[in-house]
């Protein structure tokens, strides 16, 4: 199995689809996440068409799945007060931004969240790459 090291923030950003009009590909040789948008579209797509076996399109996840990851994380928080504040933050409108703001009060939990989210968001990608003979490693 070939190890493919990918920068966690890049692959999470791509899989969360936060950049409308941009498609992302994973370079299976370098581990780079390549955004395809306006000014670079033709050049990058030409390279992908020339060597399609080298690239994997990263399909964005739904916000519902991302919310579910957030809700599961809340239940892993040991500190009662923070867990309750996080539960309250994810109900109603603007749940994602309220959740992030609440985590700012606890840097160690924010760091744990970043790792937890990266592992959860990339789980399907890890399985898909595993079937193709790759092991996905996340660099933080």
Secondary structure, 3 states (H helix, E strand, C coil): CEEEEEEHHHHHHHHCCCCCCCEEEEECCCCCEEEECHHHHHHHHHHHHHCHHHEEEECCCCHHHHHHHHHHHHCCCCCHHHHHHHHHHCCCCCHHHHHHHHHCCCHHHHHHHHHHHHHHHCHHHHHHHHHCCEEEEEEC
